[in-house]
Amino acid sequence: MVNSIKKSMVEFPSHIDVGMSRDIKAFMDGSKEILSYKITADADSKILINIKLKECTIPLAKNIFLKFVNFVGYGYFNLYIKEELGEQIKYLYITANQEWYGTKMEVFIS
């Protein structure tokens, strides 16, 4: 079942809209714990976000990510997978509305 969820997440058609882009930037600019960040997108419209915290701990990274989901996520569907990669945490995150129109993101926190 886990492999089927991961496969569905990889195949999810991502869309980037202006409102989502503004919300992501507003969250990053408004967070006191974030030292720096970089936002890019790949050819499949997946948003790639690299966040450098002033002080990175797993609990703080999780807290920042959950605040991020609460701030930018659509109210209908939010799904994420977390991986700990040494000193970096990676989230594959998908948020969508009732029509399954949404955005896929990879969020790296260190």
Phi, psi and omega per residue, in radians:
M1 nan -0.716 3.140
V2 -1.049 -0.733 3.130
N3 -1.123 -0.608 3.119
S4 -1.220 -0.629 3.075
I5 -1.144 -0.833 3.125
K6 -1.036 -0.734 3.125
K7 -1.083 -0.752 3.118
S8 -1.103 -0.671 3.127
M9 -1.160 -0.727 3.126
V10 -1.120 -0.662 -3.083
E11 -1.484 -0.132 -3.120
F12 -1.028 2.236 3.139
P13 -1.360 1.971 -3.077
S14 -1.550 2.543 3.099
H15 -2.312 2.464 3.088
I16 -1.953 2.187 3.059
D17 -2.107 2.833 -3.062
V18 -1.056 -0.718 -3.134
G19 -1.063 -0.752 3.123
M20 -1.129 -0.764 3.129
S21 -1.042 -0.752 3.124
R22 -1.148 -0.719 3.135
D23 -1.113 -0.723 3.121
I24 -1.074 -0.855 -3.132
K25 -1.108 -0.711 3.129
A26 -1.088 -0.722 3.109
F27 -1.093 -0.834 -3.103
M28 -1.072 -0.791 -3.127
D29 -1.180 -0.469 -3.079
G30 -1.599 -0.086 -3.088
S31 -1.610 2.136 -3.127
K32 -1.265 -0.389 -3.090
E33 -1.417 -0.265 -3.076
I34 -1.539 2.140 3.102
L35 -1.405 -0.814 3.125
S36 -2.722 2.865 3.102
Y37 -2.699 2.765 3.069
K38 -2.416 2.309 -3.139
I39 -2.115 2.202 3.070
T40 -2.399 3.106 3.071
A41 -2.424 2.611 3.094
D42 -1.677 -3.085 -3.078
A43 -1.146 -0.359 3.136
D44 -1.665 0.254 3.140
S45 1.156 0.415 3.003
K46 -1.477 2.293 -3.140
I47 -1.506 2.296 3.115
L48 -1.937 2.148 -3.086
I49 -2.177 2.175 3.046
N50 -1.951 2.108 -3.097
I51 -2.042 2.263 3.030
K52 -1.921 2.053 3.125
L53 -1.512 2.705 3.062
K54 -1.068 -0.690 3.089
E55 -2.493 1.994 -3.041
C56 -1.717 2.097 2.951
T57 -2.268 2.753 3.136
I58 -1.065 -0.804 3.114
P59 -1.066 -0.698 3.135
L60 -1.179 -0.742 3.118
A61 -1.054 -0.756 3.113
K62 -1.091 -0.753 3.137
N63 -1.084 -0.792 3.119
I64 -1.069 -0.783 -3.122
F65 -1.095 -0.781 -3.139
L66 -1.126 -0.633 3.033
K67 -1.112 -0.710 3.112
F68 -1.051 -0.830 3.117
V69 -1.032 -0.762 3.136
N70 -1.120 -0.592 -3.084
F71 -1.381 -0.772 -3.008
V72 -1.811 -0.302 -3.009
G73 -1.209 2.535 2.990
Y74 -1.238 2.659 -3.074
G75 -1.284 -0.242 -3.015
Y76 -1.582 -0.772 -3.000
F77 -2.521 2.181 3.063
N78 -2.465 2.171 -3.118
L79 -2.454 2.378 3.087
Y80 -2.558 2.723 3.040
I81 -2.179 2.341 -3.120
K82 -1.916 2.389 3.023
E83 -2.252 2.357 3.034
E84 -1.687 2.094 -3.082
L85 -2.027 1.242 -3.093
G86 1.212 -2.042 -3.124
E87 -1.559 0.103 -3.122
Q88 -2.153 2.534 3.081
I89 -2.018 2.347 -3.129
K90 -2.077 2.322 3.026
Y91 -2.064 2.283 2.895
L92 -1.726 2.081 -2.971
Y93 -2.258 2.332 3.059
I94 -2.222 2.332 3.037
T95 -2.291 2.442 -3.082
A96 -2.603 2.800 3.070
N97 -1.620 -3.006 -3.077
Q98 -1.132 -0.388 3.101
E99 -1.564 0.139 -3.101
W100 1.096 0.460 3.014
Y101 -1.595 2.140 -3.089
G102 -2.903 -2.879 -3.002
T103 -2.255 2.431 3.048
K104 -1.881 2.378 -3.118
M105 -2.358 2.592 2.891
E106 -1.993 2.111 -3.094
V107 -2.011 2.112 3.100
F108 -1.908 2.231 -3.132
I109 -2.152 2.252 3.096
S110 -2.483 nan nan
